[in-house]
Amino acid sequence: MKADVVVIGAGVQGCAVALRLSQAGKQVLVLERSIPGAEASSAAGGILSPGVEAEEPGPFYDLCAASLARYPAFAEELTRLTGVSVGFRGGGTLEVAFDDPTARVLAARAEQLQRHQVPVEVLDGEGALSLEPGLAPAVRGGLWFRGEASVDPRPLARALYLAAHAAGAEFLTGQVLRIRHEGGRAAGVDHDRGRIDAGAVVLAAGSWSGLVEGSGLPPGAVRPVRGQIALLDTRVPLLRRVIFSDKGYVVPRADGRLLCGSTMEEVGYERGVTAAGLRSVLDLALEIAPALARAPVVETWSNFRPASPDGSPVLGPAALPGLHYATGHTRNGILLCPITADSVSAAILGRPPPVDLAPFSVERLGAGRGQR
């Protein structure tokens, strides 16, 4: 079996890279051990918030902002190609404080962000309540990142799979045994369906990336961090935009559903929704909006973020020629999907990437020429 490019993993990163490469005329084979988009991609909150997620100016913020800027056209393209609405919603992100010391911390961070031309507005408690009347009356202040948004990850993952398939990418279910190294480069993979030769290999296997033999990733470069989420149904929407506190976040959908999340647990690959995890995400949601106490819990789930040591993704070429990374996005995989696809596909196609990938190279994590 042969392909121009083999992509390992059919989450949002793998499917988006496959879409861009297929649109460029490459023969792409996507390898997935389960169902496309069934892991972390479908379990995420769908928050598109560079201001909260990146926290401070720098290359990571710039990467997140560049991806957010692509999202309106990205969402429209996927709907046009597939007929699937991905739930893209504007309205901004609100980061709130429920005591005066935290409000002062937020205001100080806003000053730093504004010095670097990051768009953010400082609100007092009254201002926060005027934006979101469903907030707890105890709110003391907040930051409003007006230009930010959210998306629904489950239809996003489905639309990316459908779009990549329609563009010509092939999908194969099964287990990747190893990335093959021949002649000093990545030459394809050994798969439980047989040998697959390829001119390039993209590793987009999320939390399982480091388990793939021949990955070239140093130990700990990508590890699983469990997150637990509860889904409530307010029926009539109580909140309009994503709201963060210092404990977590809530993400409202247009139809009244509302996600409460998320834990950050170092438990390896241990799945499960726990009593402590569920209490944590519900407590933070009720602190943000006490009226949520009347909303039924309609679903709970957990999955694993592919976390890197510094929280930034691992993107672009490996030390081994022919091998490329699209992994380690920690809790920003949905936000970084468009820029990952454009950057990794550009590197494979021999084109300049839209952003400097050097800060996100695997070399920062200690990877060298020795491949494992």
C-alpha positions as CSV (number, residue, x, y, z in Angstrom):
1,M,0.0,0.0,0.0
2,K,1.3,3.5,-0.9
3,A,0.3,7.1,-0.3
4,D,2.0,10.5,-0.7
5,V,1.3,11.2,3.0
6,V,0.2,9.0,5.9
7,V,-1.5,10.8,8.8
8,I,-1.6,8.9,12.1
9,G,-4.8,9.9,14.0
10,A,-8.2,11.1,12.8
11,G,-9.0,13.7,15.4
12,V,-9.5,17.3,14.4
13,Q,-5.8,17.8,13.8
14,G,-5.3,14.8,11.6
15,C,-8.5,15.3,9.6
16,A,-7.7,19.0,9.1
17,V,-4.2,18.3,7.9
18,A,-5.6,15.6,5.6
19,L,-8.1,18.1,4.2
20,R,-5.5,20.7,3.3
21,L,-3.1,18.2,1.8
22,S,-5.9,16.5,-0.2
23,Q,-7.0,19.9,-1.5
24,A,-3.4,20.5,-2.6
25,G,-3.6,17.3,-4.7
26,K,-1.8,14.9,-2.4
27,Q,-2.8,11.3,-2.0
28,V,-3.5,11.1,1.8
29,L,-4.2,8.0,3.9
30,V,-5.4,8.6,7.5
31,L,-4.9,5.9,10.0
32,E,-7.2,5.7,13.0
33,R,-7.5,2.8,15.5
34,S,-11.1,3.7,16.4
35,I,-13.8,6.2,15.1
36,P,-12.6,9.5,13.6
37,G,-13.0,12.3,16.2
38,A,-14.1,10.0,19.0
39,E,-11.4,10.8,21.5
40,A,-10.3,14.2,22.8
41,S,-11.6,16.1,19.8
42,S,-15.3,15.3,20.6
43,A,-14.8,15.7,24.3
44,A,-13.5,19.2,24.3
45,G,-15.3,22.4,25.3
46,G,-14.7,24.2,22.0
47,I,-13.4,27.4,23.5
48,L,-11.7,29.8,21.1
49,S,-10.0,32.2,23.6
50,P,-6.4,33.2,23.0
51,G,-6.7,35.9,25.7
52,V,-7.5,33.4,28.5
53,E,-5.7,30.4,27.2
54,A,-2.4,32.0,26.3
55,E,-2.5,34.4,29.4
56,E,0.4,36.6,28.3
57,P,1.8,37.9,25.0
58,G,4.4,35.8,23.1
59,P,4.7,33.2,20.4
60,F,1.9,31.0,21.9
61,Y,-0.5,33.9,22.0
62,D,0.3,34.9,18.5
63,L,-0.3,31.3,17.3
64,C,-3.6,31.2,19.1
65,A,-4.7,34.6,17.7
66,A,-3.7,33.6,14.2
67,S,-5.8,30.5,14.5
68,L,-8.8,32.4,15.9
69,A,-8.6,34.8,12.9
70,R,-9.0,31.9,10.6
71,Y,-12.0,30.5,12.3
72,P,-14.9,32.4,10.7
73,A,-13.8,31.4,7.2
74,F,-12.8,27.9,8.4
75,A,-16.3,27.3,9.9
76,E,-18.0,28.6,6.8
77,E,-15.8,26.4,4.5
78,L,-16.7,23.3,6.5
79,T,-20.4,24.1,6.4
80,R,-20.2,24.8,2.7
81,L,-18.3,21.5,2.0
82,T,-20.4,19.3,4.2
83,G,-23.7,21.0,5.1
84,V,-22.8,20.5,8.8
85,S,-23.0,23.5,11.1
86,V,-20.1,23.5,13.5
87,G,-21.7,25.8,16.0
88,F,-19.4,28.8,15.6
89,R,-20.5,31.6,18.0
90,G,-19.0,35.0,18.6
91,G,-19.8,37.3,21.6
92,G,-16.4,37.1,23.2
93,T,-15.0,35.5,26.3
94,L,-15.6,36.8,29.8
95,E,-13.1,36.1,32.6
96,V,-14.6,36.9,36.0
97,A,-13.5,37.4,39.6
98,F,-15.6,36.8,42.7
99,D,-13.4,38.6,45.2
100,D,-11.4,41.9,45.1
101,P,-7.9,40.4,45.1
102,T,-8.7,38.3,42.1
103,A,-10.3,41.3,40.4
104,R,-7.1,43.2,41.0
105,V,-5.0,40.4,39.5
106,L,-7.2,40.4,36.4
107,A,-6.9,44.2,36.0
108,A,-3.1,44.0,36.3
109,R,-3.0,41.3,33.6
110,A,-5.1,43.4,31.4
111,E,-2.6,46.3,31.6
112,Q,0.2,44.0,30.5
113,L,-1.9,42.7,27.6
114,Q,-3.0,46.2,26.5
115,R,0.7,47.3,26.4
116,H,1.1,44.6,23.8
117,Q,-2.0,45.6,21.8
118,V,-4.0,42.6,22.9
119,P,-7.7,43.6,22.8
120,V,-9.2,43.3,26.3
121,E,-11.6,45.4,28.3
122,V,-11.7,45.7,32.1
123,L,-15.1,45.5,33.7
124,D,-16.4,46.1,37.2
125,G,-19.0,43.9,38.7
126,E,-21.8,46.0,37.3
127,G,-20.3,45.9,33.8
128,A,-19.9,42.1,34.0
129,L,-23.6,41.7,35.0
130,S,-24.7,44.0,32.2
131,L,-23.1,41.6,29.7
132,E,-24.3,38.5,31.5
133,P,-27.3,39.0,33.8
134,G,-27.2,35.3,34.7
135,L,-23.9,35.7,36.6
136,A,-23.8,35.5,40.3
137,P,-24.5,38.9,41.9
138,A,-21.2,38.5,43.9
139,V,-19.1,39.1,40.7
140,R,-16.5,41.8,41.5
141,G,-15.1,42.4,38.0
142,G,-13.8,40.8,34.9
143,L,-12.0,40.9,31.6
144,W,-13.9,40.9,28.3
145,F,-12.1,39.6,25.2
146,R,-14.7,40.9,22.8
147,G,-13.4,39.2,19.6
148,E,-13.3,35.6,20.9
149,A,-15.7,32.8,20.2
150,S,-16.6,29.2,20.7
151,V,-17.5,26.2,18.5
152,D,-19.2,22.8,19.1
153,P,-16.4,20.2,18.8
154,R,-18.6,17.2,18.0
155,P,-20.0,18.5,14.7
156,L,-16.6,20.1,14.0
157,A,-14.9,16.7,14.2
158,R,-17.6,15.2,12.0
159,A,-17.4,18.0,9.5
160,L,-13.7,17.7,9.2
161,Y,-13.9,14.0,8.6
162,L,-16.5,14.4,6.0
163,A,-14.7,17.3,4.3
164,A,-11.4,15.4,4.2
165,H,-13.1,12.3,2.8
166,A,-14.9,14.3,0.1
167,A,-11.6,15.9,-0.8
168,G,-10.1,12.5,-1.5
169,A,-8.4,11.4,1.7
170,E,-8.8,7.7,2.5
171,F,-9.3,6.4,6.0
172,L,-8.1,3.1,7.3
173,T,-9.1,1.6,10.7
174,G,-6.5,-0.4,12.6
175,Q,-3.4,-0.2,14.7
176,V,-0.1,1.5,13.7
177,L,2.7,-0.8,14.8
178,R,5.6,1.7,14.1
179,I,6.8,4.5,12.0
180,R,9.4,3.0,9.6
181,H,12.8,4.6,9.3
182,E,14.7,3.8,6.1
183,G,17.6,5.6,4.4
184,G,17.7,8.2,7.2
185,R,14.1,9.3,6.8
186,A,10.5,8.4,7.6
187,A,9.4,6.0,4.8
188,G,5.9,5.1,6.0
189,V,4.4,2.9,8.7
190,D,4.0,-0.7,9.6
191,H,0.3,-1.3,10.2
192,D,-1.7,-4.3,11.3
193,R,-3.1,-4.3,7.8
194,G,0.4,-4.4,6.3
195,R,3.2,-2.2,5.2
196,I,2.3,1.3,4.0
197,D,4.9,3.3,2.1
198,A,4.7,7.1,2.1
199,G,6.7,10.2,1.2
200,A,5.8,11.9,4.5
201,V,4.3,10.9,7.8
202,V,2.2,13.2,10.1
203,L,1.9,12.2,13.7
204,A,-1.4,13.5,15.0
205,A,-2.3,10.8,17.5
206,G,-3.1,13.1,20.4
207,S,-2.3,11.7,23.9
208,W,-1.1,8.5,22.3
209,S,1.5,10.1,20.1
210,G,4.4,9.2,22.4
211,L,3.4,5.6,22.4
212,V,3.9,5.2,18.6
213,E,7.2,3.4,18.0
214,G,9.6,5.5,16.0
215,S,7.8,8.8,16.9
216,G,11.1,10.6,17.7
217,L,9.4,12.3,20.7
218,P,11.4,12.5,23.9
219,P,9.9,10.9,27.0
220,G,7.1,13.1,28.4
221,A,6.8,15.3,25.3
222,V,3.1,14.4,25.1
223,R,1.3,12.9,28.1
224,P,-2.4,12.3,28.9
225,V,-4.1,14.8,31.3
226,R,-7.7,13.7,32.1
227,G,-10.5,16.3,31.9
228,Q,-14.0,15.7,33.2
229,I,-17.0,17.7,31.9
230,A,-20.7,17.8,32.8
231,L,-23.4,18.9,30.4
232,L,-26.4,20.8,31.7
233,D,-29.6,21.7,29.9
234,T,-31.0,25.1,30.8
235,R,-33.5,24.9,28.0
236,V,-33.9,28.6,27.7
237,P,-30.2,29.8,27.6
238,L,-29.1,31.4,30.8
239,L,-25.7,32.7,29.5
240,R,-24.6,33.9,26.1
241,R,-20.8,33.6,26.0
242,V,-17.9,31.5,27.4
243,I,-17.2,32.4,31.0
244,F,-14.0,31.6,32.9
245,S,-13.3,31.9,36.6
246,D,-10.1,30.9,38.4
247,K,-11.5,27.4,38.9
248,G,-12.7,26.6,35.4
249,Y,-15.3,27.5,32.8
250,V,-18.8,27.2,31.4
251,V,-19.6,27.1,27.7
252,P,-23.1,27.8,26.6
253,R,-24.6,26.5,23.4
254,A,-27.3,28.3,21.4
255,D,-29.9,25.6,22.2
256,G,-29.6,26.0,26.0
257,R,-27.0,23.2,26.6
258,L,-24.1,24.3,28.8
259,L,-20.8,22.6,29.4
260,C,-19.1,22.8,32.8
261,G,-15.4,22.0,32.9
262,S,-12.9,20.9,33.4
263,T,-10.6,19.0,35.7
264,M,-6.8,18.7,35.0
265,E,-5.8,15.3,36.3
266,E,-2.5,13.4,36.1
267,V,-3.9,9.9,36.2
268,G,-2.3,8.4,33.1
269,Y,-4.8,6.7,30.7
270,E,-7.4,6.0,33.5
271,R,-10.8,6.9,32.1
272,G,-13.8,7.8,34.2
273,V,-16.1,10.4,35.6
274,T,-15.5,10.5,39.4
275,A,-17.5,11.9,42.2
276,A,-14.8,14.4,43.1
277,G,-14.4,15.5,39.5
278,L,-18.1,15.9,38.9
279,R,-18.4,17.9,42.2
280,S,-15.6,20.2,41.1
281,V,-17.0,21.1,37.7
282,L,-20.5,21.6,39.1
283,D,-19.3,23.7,42.0
284,L,-17.4,26.1,39.8
285,A,-20.4,26.4,37.5
286,L,-22.7,27.2,40.4
287,E,-20.3,29.8,41.6
288,I,-20.4,31.5,38.2
289,A,-24.2,31.2,37.8
290,P,-26.2,30.0,40.8
291,A,-29.4,29.6,38.8
292,L,-27.7,26.6,37.1
293,A,-28.7,24.7,40.3
294,R,-32.1,24.1,38.6
295,A,-30.6,22.7,35.4
296,P,-30.6,18.9,34.9
297,V,-27.3,17.2,34.3
298,V,-27.9,15.4,31.0
299,E,-24.4,13.9,30.2
300,T,-21.0,13.6,31.7
301,W,-17.7,12.4,30.1
302,S,-14.0,12.4,30.4
303,N,-11.1,12.2,28.0
304,F,-7.4,12.9,27.8
305,R,-5.7,16.2,26.7
306,P,-2.4,15.6,24.8
307,A,-0.3,17.8,27.1
308,S,3.2,19.0,26.5
309,P,5.5,20.1,29.3
310,D,5.2,23.8,28.5
311,G,1.5,23.7,27.3
312,S,2.5,24.7,23.7
313,P,1.9,22.3,20.8
314,V,4.5,20.2,19.0
315,L,4.2,21.3,15.4
316,G,6.2,20.9,12.2
317,P,9.1,18.8,11.0
318,A,10.9,16.3,13.2
319,A,14.6,15.8,13.3
320,L,14.0,12.8,11.1
321,P,13.3,14.0,7.5
322,G,9.8,13.1,6.3
323,L,8.2,13.0,9.8
324,H,6.0,15.9,10.9
325,Y,4.2,16.6,14.2
326,A,0.7,17.9,14.8
327,T,0.3,17.0,18.5
328,G,0.7,18.2,22.1
329,H,-1.9,20.9,21.9
330,T,-2.7,20.4,25.7
331,R,-6.2,22.1,26.1
332,N,-6.1,24.2,22.9
333,G,-6.6,21.6,20.2
334,I,-9.9,23.0,19.0
335,L,-8.6,26.6,19.0
336,L,-5.4,25.7,17.2
337,C,-7.0,23.4,14.5
338,P,-7.0,25.8,11.6
339,I,-3.4,27.1,12.1
340,T,-2.1,23.6,12.7
341,A,-3.6,22.4,9.4
342,D,-2.3,25.3,7.4
343,S,1.2,25.2,9.0
344,V,1.9,21.5,8.9
345,S,0.5,21.1,5.4
346,A,2.6,24.0,4.2
347,A,5.8,22.4,5.6
348,I,5.0,19.2,3.8
349,L,4.2,21.0,0.6
350,G,7.5,22.9,0.7
351,R,5.7,26.2,1.3
352,P,6.5,28.9,3.9
353,P,4.2,28.3,6.9
354,P,1.9,31.1,7.9
355,V,3.6,31.4,11.3
356,D,7.1,30.8,12.6
357,L,7.1,27.2,13.9
358,A,10.5,27.4,15.6
359,P,9.0,28.0,19.1
360,F,6.9,24.9,18.7
361,S,9.6,22.6,17.4
362,V,10.1,19.3,19.1
363,E,13.7,20.3,19.6
364,R,12.7,22.6,22.5
365,L,11.8,19.5,24.4
366,G,15.2,17.9,24.0
367,A,14.6,15.8,20.9
368,G,17.7,15.2,18.8
369,R,18.8,13.0,16.0
370,G,18.4,9.8,18.1
371,Q,15.1,8.3,17.1
372,R,13.3,5.7,19.1
